[in-house]
């Protein structure tokens, strides 16, 4: 039952993130005269296995404003390109809460 709930929440959170990130990205592109600084950020994927980390990376890349650059399997981190680096902490927090936590339940790492 927990896995089913985690899958449903992951799908809902992904759709929500794609929509909201799309709006934010459109605002940055269309309405900001001086674009914020883009940059790279590292995010830990913790105890997720490599296949689940790849799924997480695909979900992140499909969300506007973020792109997976590398999966560092030694450090258990993803390297991301963020369109607006100033929102790094918030972006990492949202990814951890909305994606990683549910993937950990599905992967059997978190109960």
Secondary structure, 3 states (H helix, E strand, C coil): CHHHHHHHHHHHHHHHHHHHHHHHHHHHHHHCCCCCCCEEEEEECCCCCHHHHHHHHHHHHCCCCEEEEEEECCCCEEEEEECCHHHHHHHHHHHHHHHHHHHHHHHCCCC
